Amino acid sequence: MPNQIEPIIETGFIKTAGICLLIGALLATLAMTLHPNGGDIEYIVKIKSVLTFSHSVAIFCLPLIGFGFWGLSKILETKSKISTPAFFIFSFGLLAAMIAATINGLTLPNFASNFSANDNEISTIKKIIDYGKFINIPMAIIFIVATSLSVGLWAFLITQTSKLPKWIGYFGLSSGSADGILLGFLLLSCTLVFQSDPVPGLDQQ
């Protein structure tokens, strides 16, 4: 009886991970679409609600994407366990993305809205805001590098195993931009959601 139940649980887990990844990727697309360009303090205060909403959506989608890729790492797990460090690398990138989104979309607008353009300390305020922007730059770099490394490892594993269609792995290896990676997220999530067969056992690698 346990052997008959296990594939059903596995299939349910795969679909749940795929749904989370799909929702997370769609929310990330929405956040990127709504994300406005930077500006001075007056402009930041003017678009405070847009900044807050778009970055709140971005933060909300991170755990969904994280769970989706945790499911992917379990699917691609082999005796070498390469998929596990790939997931930890990706999680490190998600943490950096959360820090950047929190500072840029939640902290910065609220901080700027407490001051006016005529404030005597406006130059100091601008320096503080610039400091926050300089924090965001390395956070973005960490996220991009961590995502590229982890996606590259997962894509390589897909091409070396029979657990998912190999074309997804080749697509992941050839994706050289954020838009390409995001499209890969959407394609992968759809594959996981609509995959009907249980994932084969661990490959002997």
Protein Blocks (a to p, Z undefined) as FASTA:
>chain_A
ZZmmmmmmmmmmmmmmmmmmmmmmmmmmmmmmmpccdddfklmmmmmmmmmmmmmmmmmm
mmmmmmmmmmmmmmmpcfkommmmmmmmmmmmmmmmmmmmmmmmmmmmmmmmmpcfklmk
lmmmmmmmmmmmmmmmmmmmmmmmmmmmmmmmmmmmmmmmckbcfklmmmmmmpcbfklm
mmmmmmmmmmmmmpmbdcdddddZZ
